[in-house]
Amino acid sequence: MTTPLLEVEGLSKHFQLRSGPLGGSRAVVKAVDGVSFSLGRGQTLGLVGESGCGKSTTGRLLMRLLEPTAGRILIEGTDVASLRGRDLMAFRRRMQMVFQNPASSLNPRQTVGSAIAAPLIAQRISPPEGLKKRVESLMDRVGLRPEHYNRFPHEFSGGQKQRVGIARALALEPEIIVCDEPVSALDVSVQAQVINLLQDIQADTGISYLFIAHDLSVVKHFADSIAVMYLGKVMEFGSCSQVFGAPQHPYTRALLSSVPQPDPTASRAGRIRLTGDLPKPTDPPSGCVFRTRCPVFSGLSDIQQRRCIGEAPRGELACHHPATAATLLATRTS
Amino acid sequence: MTQPFLDIRNLGVTFPTDDGLVQAVNGMDLRVERGETVAIVGESGSGKTVTSQALMGLLKGTSARVTGEILFEGVDLVGISEQRMRGYRGKKIGMIFQDPLSAMHPFYTVGRQIAEAYSVHNPVNRKAAKAAAMDMLNRVGIPDPVARYDSYPHQFSGGMRQRAMIAMALICEPELLIADEPTTALDVTVQAQILDLISSLQAETNSAVILVTHDLGVVAEVCEKVVVMYGGQCVEQASVTDVFSEAAHPYTRGLLSSMPSMADERGRLMPIPGFPPSLLDLPTGCLFADRCDFAALVPDNRCHTARPELGGTAEHRSRCHLSPAQVLAGSELVL
């Protein structure tokens, strides 16, 4: 088997919080806790989950915008989690990011032309055809016109600003782009334009995407494989058809059946509704983090429950009793 | 014919700004019957929120100019004084806002704010108001309402805050509830809970609900009737099944085909080209003409010169120069 382009092993980020007015005991938020997944060349990995599940933190860790507490980030077998100085600079050429809010990720006083040129200047790359020509061809690639070169971000609509963000990420011809909710701030009709653009770029260049989103229908449309996160941990990781077609984890099932269906005639029977809210990240449940909201937990036997409380499940399917869960959910549906 | 419960006729809202007159709503028509759930769908800037604000009388005393009629049980809410509006607001018309954190007062406890909404419209003492608020917190599914009564909004999670907001809006048992993007700020699992809650409370009280949203999935889940807005106008109004199966307006068709769906096999999305018109400078013809693939099918460039009327039957109205049958036939031609 060939090594995947990107491999993440046991990635963790723990934030220390000060609690109490005098410092005192410190609470730790395990924003990302032992996350593992892999991404192949030319593929798209969708990272999904509710707010606070650690998906954005994971993206920022991969970009080395945050220092990981533990774990490895391997790009073609080389660990980039500990790169420094010149090596880190060279690594950034291979991986770029598109941010959620195109308005706040562009400098309002910088023309879009110079924003797109910034990565090239920072990396001291002088394109043979000249900097301006290169920027213009990038703008053309994302559907902006050359006369936009000297305009400022406020002169653009949300969708156009996101195109600028994509052009800037493409400037260094990276192998991976981390897209952190790239279309969440956009209206549906514009969202489709940006998704199509990202797909066209992938078809042309064979780039890989790590696509972070909370909108499951967008991810299903776009991704080849999916990692579902909950409270800093990966609950289920697998191919798109596997996770969406035959979800194994009770959380994945609940998440999927919560998505509103744009079809008034679709059957509304047998849906799983989660009760309550996310537990406090400073005080996550012991063992399986999902057990407090798990729709099947109460139906498990004492021995099974004890295992959920005592031991954290690991692996691509982080559930101790997927078979029992499937039976329990199936009987409820019928 | 009997008087409809709520009848909005030719509603217009304009805001004077330094750049000129912003025409946020341009001739909006909407009819709601008692007990109905109606969705107002549109993208940002389509005027859906401004319409609901006008309905709630929240534009009184601002620079906005409101024209047309909002007939609520036969009374025109556009013309009445702020004094009289207060008798409706909260009492007969309740509203849920998108962001409950900014809609609630951060310095007062959640319980006190709900009790206040009750005591404003009901001549009761503080104790009775508190009891009513506790009861309401319980009905919206807030665990341990006795302890939660004294919590502040920031101590609640997003979902609980939205529940408290619903409690506040429904405590006087209004006949009409306006929910302006009630679940947009929430995660899907919590969104599902809140939508279930709104539906079940509506079934209990038989109040009418206007749900303002941009999410067609949410519409299909809870609504019976849909009004699609574009550029401050109603472009299509129909039952939810008709909108999803036989949309008569090219914009509605565009919205549906640009949306990725969980059910479909992945194909290429069909985005609507371009972007919405500037509300400062609306085109003279159809507001959607510049982005419409069907405009070429209409003779004499009429889409760019004449603004279409809201036509069709009472059950299915559409604002297009083409008839629904022509749009249907044309969609095979242009797409």
Interface residues (C-beta under 8 A of the other chain):
Chain A: E50 S51 S157 G159 D187 V188 S189 V190 Q191 A192 Q193 I195 N196 Q199 H214 L216 S217 V218 K220 H221 F222 F244 A254 L255 L256 S257 S258 V259 P260 Q261 P262 D263 P264 T265 A266 R268 R271 R273 L274 T275 G276 D277 L278
Chain B: E43 S44 P143 S157 G158 G159 M160 D187 V188 T189 V190 Q191 A192 Q193 L195 D196 H214 D215 L216 G217 V218 V219 A220 E221 V240 T241 F244 S245 G254 L255 L256 S258 M259 P260 S261 M262 A263 R266 R268 L269 M270 P271 I272 P273 F275
